[in-house]
Amino acid sequence: MDRMSRLSFLLLCFTLVAYGNKANKHKPWIETEYQGIVMENDNTVLLNPPLFALDKDAPLHYAGEICGFRVHSGTAGSGAPQFEAVVLDRSTGEGLVRSKEPLDCESQREHSFTIQAYDCGEGPDGVNSKKSHKATVHVRVNDVNEFSPVFVERRYEASVPEGRLFDRIVRVEALDADCSPQYSQICFYDIITPNVPFAIDNDGNIKNTEPLDSKRQRVHSFWVTAFDCGKNRAQADAQVIVTVKPSCKPGWIGWSKRVEYTPGSGSIPLFPSLHLETCEETVWNIQATVELQTGHIGKGCDRDSYSDRSVRRLCGAVRGEVDLLPPPSPAANWTSALPTLPSSDSSLVFSFNGSSHVAVVPDSVAAAVSGDHFTLQLWMRRGGANTQPAPNQVRGNRREEEYIVCSTVRNDDSYSHYSLSVHGCRLSLFYWPDVAAARPVKFLWKLEQVCDSEWHHLSLSVQFPSVTLYVDGVTFDPALIHDSGAVPNPAPRQRLVIGACWELEEKQKDLLNNSLPESRDTGRYVGGYRGLLSGVTVRPGSVEPHSVVECLYACREGLDFGDLETLGSGMKVHVNPSQSVLVLEGDDIESFNRAVQQVTYRNSLRFATPGVRPLKLTTSLRCFSEEGCLSLKPLEGYLVVLQPDAPQISLSGVGPHLARPAPEFEGPRGVPLFPELRIVCSLSHAVNTAAQGMEGGALMSDAVAHTLDGCEVQPLGEELNPEREELLVDMESLREKGLDIINTTAYIAITGAESISVYEDILRSIRYRLAKGSARFERRFRLSCSEMNGRYTSNELTLEVNFLHSLDSLYHPSHLLASQQQFLHPSHHSGELGGHTLPSPHRNSVVPGAATVIIMVCVGFLVVMVILGVFRIRSIHRRGDGTRNGAKEGSGQWDDSALTIIVNPMESYESRMGATVDTEGEGEEDEEGVDSPGDASDDQRIIIKKEGRDSAPRRY
């Protein structure tokens, strides 16, 4: 029984074991994620954590054992074909992941896939085997330093200016094909060429260790290599070539500080070889400003050197202007109190100090410029010496307007008022057509020319309600026109003031408003002008055309541009109205350099004013990098206008003597003095004779057509006696030609710009006429001409006029007396000659040709005549001293100790005849001898005045 129980128990156990082997209850278990590393030269993947699969059915055979691992593709569908997993121990579930083929880190560095473990099932055939969940495996391929660095370029070139240290001249670069940062990065570079003045950093930047000198070595060549962090050297080294350029300084190259201009050359380029060097700096805008300073030349620039009146004639201006600031004279004394300044031309420059310098034009002159159609012209320059404002002219911190012209004139039955004033940089015209009825209108202009302290010409043409302003010949429209109805009415009294405006007191205004008579105005001058004025004229009637105004006052010199058609694209040129500032703007350096070389200076005057004109070139650059943009200093130079070839005005065709019978001079028309006068103007210039095979230099004279502006006929010796002699001029011809004449006893001056032929005709018509019985033996005249306001003068042509007398007329007592008075004139001039009597230096002893026969007949009486003459002269001196001592108190005593009398034996026949008559009629001549010292004193006074007048040339 016991045996049977044991057998049953054993059978039951075997049955249970057999049933248990057939039952695979659990799935294998693995980690959910693995991180793996594999080297490029190995195929075994090292996983973290290690690959182990566990099964709870262990230790059952088959069911508790791991038979294998299955590898599935990752999320991206890659990685599975390259890897496999094998079981190392079925009971422990240890596995191994490995690559099926070598991996390349450079082609793919990371791989991802999933892995799954499965057990052996219920038997050897793996029936009913179970699979674990899928675990993600990330495999990273570790790099192996299999590649060496390779330079991007085999040759590097750079150029640098000499004399400087640079932080980087050129940068070399090498690359490594390895995939890992450890082996793909370049750890350092090295210069393998020894003894070169260069260094390289770990980033491949090459710099110079000392300043380079292009003269010592122009080109530097050396080799560099690279190392990666795995200390692999580059496969091939790289060559570096550095070219040293001569030092480059940004700025203008080819600047000539001195530029010479020869008058008559037209236009010349100022900068023919100038170009801008930016030292390879990239710029996108260039602006250059050329300034020509001509403010010191005349009135702002070089203009026609003729007088204002002559220039008006040459430009065809309408006549009839009234000069409001004429030169001081007895007829125009309202400018005598104004201070004047020297001027380069013939015009007077008046200074106004803003307080006491005021000119009140007489009513007779102011009445000639009434009406609402007139042209006001003037030269003005603000500021200057002695121009402080009056105390009552400053209100707070603001100054009042400064009045240039303030005028109230009477029309037919009303009064009109206008005033021209400046305030800051504003010019204003206040116009009141009728001070009793109409409302005033104010015209305003904002002009830089008003406040730049330079000379400018203003021409204001009023055709109310139209007003036109010309400044230096350029038209400016009013910036503002408004009604000034709130301004109090000016006094209906005629008054024209220059340099200020007259303001009535309140009491006076009340009297005028109540129409009560007042004996005189009581008020004050307000708004005093501070500056310089010249050529202030008013011409009533029609206004001047623009072409005439431009001709009158436009500058004859200035800046210009050569050829606008050759101007490059993107270039702009701007020239100011006075042509003293020229601005160039562009974006291309080459086009800009060509444009600068076409900037020219022009001067249309044949006889340009010589002197220095300062030049200034200012440059502004704009770069893409504003921080490092170039900054150029202004360049300063000067333009020298050379002395022009002086014209030689030659007067000829008139002999030194003009002998005519005396009755011809006493005729109604007199005798022409210069009937065959010829005036020739020529220019002398140097000629290069070396090219013609001649030694030395030569001067060539070319006849040119010229314009004279003045000629003068002057009697030498004593002035003309209006009772005995006169010079006749064709006044009708002068008026027809528009010439002016100054006719005095000392000289005749004909002025006005005209051609040489016109002056020839006028001078040929000048006649000399004597009164009846006033004929002398001789009279001398001097003729001279000039142009450009006396800048160039002609030779002095001296003409001696001889009067031929008949034999009967020579014996006439009146002629003898006149001869005696003409020859013998002892003089006593206590003020200047200290009591000594000197013979007149202007007494000429020229023997007329018709008296030659008489002189030869009288040669035998020569010795007797000399003795009688000496005796007669001494007796006249004694009587003259006694008479003067009795008539004058305090006069000096006659002292003949220093008197020396020299008698010319070839004295004229008239002198000898006079001596004979003196011997015969001593009683009659005593009375004449008393009067002769007084006459001689007058002659001496005339001589001294003449010498002072001839000391300086007269300008017109």
Secondary structure, DSSP 8 states (H G I E B T S, - for coil): -HHHHHHHHHHHHHHHHHHHHT------B--SEEEEEEETT--EEEEES--B-B-TTTTSTTTTSEEEEEEEE-TTS-STTTEEEEEEETTTTEEEEEESS---TTT--EEEEEEEEEE-TTSTT-TT--B---EEEEEEEE-------EES-SEEEEEEETT---S-SEE--EE---SSHHHHSEEEEEE-SSS-SEEE-TT-EEEESS---TTT-SEEEEEEEEEETT--B-SS-EEEEEEEE-----EEES--SEEEE-TT--EEES-TT-EEE-TT--EEEEEEEEEE--TTTTTSS----S-HHHHHHHTT--S--EESS----SS--TTTTS-EE--SSSS-EEEEESSS--EEE-HHHHGGG-SSEEEEEEEEEE--TT----GGGEETTEE--EEEEEEEEE-SSSEEEEEEEEETTEEEEEEES-TTSS--EEEEEE-GGGSSSS-EEEEEEEETTEEEEEETTEEE--SEEEE-TTS----SS-EEEESSEEEE-HHHHHHHHTT---SS--EEEES--EEEEEEEEEEESS---HHHHHHHHS-SEEEEES-GGG--TT-EEEE-TTS-EEEEEES-HHHHHHHHTTEEEEE--TT---EEEEEEEEEEEEESSSTT------EEEEEEE-----EEEEEES--SEEEEEHHHHTSSS-EES-TT-EEEEEEEEEE--GGGT-SS-EEEEEE---EEEEEEEEESSS---TTTEEEE--HHHHHHHT-EEEE-SS-EEEEEEEEHHHHHHHHHT-EEEE-TT---SEEEEEEEEEETTTTEEB--EEEEEEEE--HHHHTSHHHHHHHHHHH------TTTSTT-----TT------GGGHHHHHHGGGGHHHHHHHHHHHHHHHHHHHHHHHHHH-SS------TT------TT--HHHHHHHHHHHH-HHHHHHHHHHHHHHHHHHHHHHHHHHHHHTS----
